[in-house]
Amino acid sequence: MAFILTPKLGHSDEYDKSYNRNSFGLNGPVAKVTVKDCQFKKEFGEITRVGSKDEKQVYFYGNGNVYKVINSLTSYNKYNYDDHGNMTFEMRVNKEGGECCKIDDYTFCDDDTTDVKKYKHIYSSNGKLSETKVFSIKDGSSTQIERIIYSYSVGGKKITIYDKNSIINEIVSNGLDRVIRVKTNDLTWSISKDKLDNKGHLIKRIITLEHEFMNIKKVQNGSSEVYSYDAYGNVINQNLILYLDEQNPIKQNLTSKYTYDNYGNWVSMLTYNGNELVSWKEREIIYAENESEFDGLIQSDMDLEKARKQKINEYKIKIARKNAALEEEKAKEIAKGPICNLPDNFAHFPGDMPATIFSPGARQNHLYAWINANKQDVPFSGKVKVEFVVECDGSISNEKIIKGYDEVSNKEAIRLVKTMPKWVPAEKDGDIVRSYFVLDITF
């Protein structure tokens, strides 16, 4: 659903980077809201809720501005504002991948990224916002990435957003009409023509795509959207048409049913496509009675974040040491020299005859006699296949299971290989060489 915890289209500050309870459609002194995506099943004609997962958590300052948004418990955003309520600071911490660990309810990876943006607002003498400069902060350096110009007319407003090279976004509002132009690439603009009601709710949107190449313009249908709302300002019906294929557009008619609390905030939303339930959302809402309760929730989150950061730093140090150890092992392995895959005389257990490329089936009586005398019983009958390297001095290294069964059998097979006496190393062209050996151990 596109309307869960998304700033309502039509809110006057949506493009001014203001982010508050009103833009989330919340009433009353909301301090924290958790959106849950509910799983459900249909059996014997009844729909049953079978579980849920947190989709998003949002903390609010006492003045209604958003302090923090936690997205799917894998990343989060934090915000600061000026006295006008416009955003001045935005930090996004994102899980990108790599080796990950779970700390509390969060998943963090060794290559988490942190993006910081700062907004410098300029106001005219009458207090209206006239310009915003957006800066990206990385590694202590600041680079301007956007410039936003605001202009006003009677009943209207225009917002023009520039990157370093050109206009990338333009929003023109005039009464109940609004046009949004977004540059999607060097050749294409997405153009939204909106109709709003007198409460600022979007009631109709038509999106077209405008392509220009070699001074030739082509206009293509994108989508059509029509919305209706209940008395609380929440969407109860969405008619959507998506023109991926002009001849066979995709159509949806979505209806949402809500359950509300005493403040008029929905706590349950079920969305249907026709008669079929397609989405079940719930919200847990915490209200604060005074400023200290707002501050207490935020301070509690800050303490948790501080503790997590300490654990993350410890985790990253552990990963760095692990990687350094792996690099050291790799360097040692390279220093030992190459491993010969096809020696003239293969490595063999002391007392056995060496196999050669001409007689690969040499007997290994002493090897298997030693194994049978030293192996311990395990709750498994079968073979475990172990690969290892016989070094030039006859010692064994790089042991690994290439075909195993269970942890007990695999551990016993590795233990046997590690405790074997030194072998007779392989030979190639009269020189002693390192070589691989694959051993079947039967339990």
Salt bridges, closest charged atoms under 4 A:
ASP16 OD2 - LYS157 NZ 3.10
ASP37 OD1 - LYS281 NZ 3.44
GLU43 OE1 - LYS41 NZ 3.68
ASP54 OD1 - LYS36 NZ 2.57
GLU55 OE2 - LYS281 NZ 2.58
GLU90 OE2 - ARG92 NH2 2.52
GLU99 OE2 - LYS322 NZ 3.29
ASP104 OD2 - ARG308 NE 3.29
ASP104 OD1 - LYS311 NZ 3.90
GLU131 OE2 - ARG147 NE 2.89
GLU170 OE2 - LYS158 NZ 3.57
GLU170 OE1 - ARG181 NH1 3.81
ASP177 OD1 - LYS195 NZ 2.57
ASP194 OD2 - ARG178 NH2 3.01
ASP194 OD1 - ARG205 NE 2.77
ASP197 OD2 - HIS201 ND1 3.33
GLU210 OE2 - LYS217 NZ 3.90
GLU282 OE2 - ARG49 NE 3.16
GLU284 OE2 - LYS36 NZ 3.97
ASP301 OD2 - LYS68 NZ 3.01
GLU305 OE1 - LYS68 NZ 2.77
GLU305 OE2 - LYS78 NZ 3.56
GLU305 OE2 - LYS309 NZ 3.42
GLU328 OE2 - LYS332 NZ 3.72
GLU333 OE2 - ARG434 NH2 2.68
ASP344 OD1 - LYS428 NZ 3.77
ASP352 OD1 - HIS366 ND1 3.08
GLU387 OE1 - LYS400 NZ 3.79
GLU391 OE2 - LYS336 NZ 3.45
GLU391 OE1 - ARG434 NE 2.71
ASP393 OD2 - LYS422 NZ 3.85
GLU399 OE1 - LYS418 NZ 3.51
GLU407 OE2 - LYS411 NZ 3.36
GLU412 OE2 - ARG415 NH2 2.81
ASP440 OD1 - LYS385 NZ 2.83
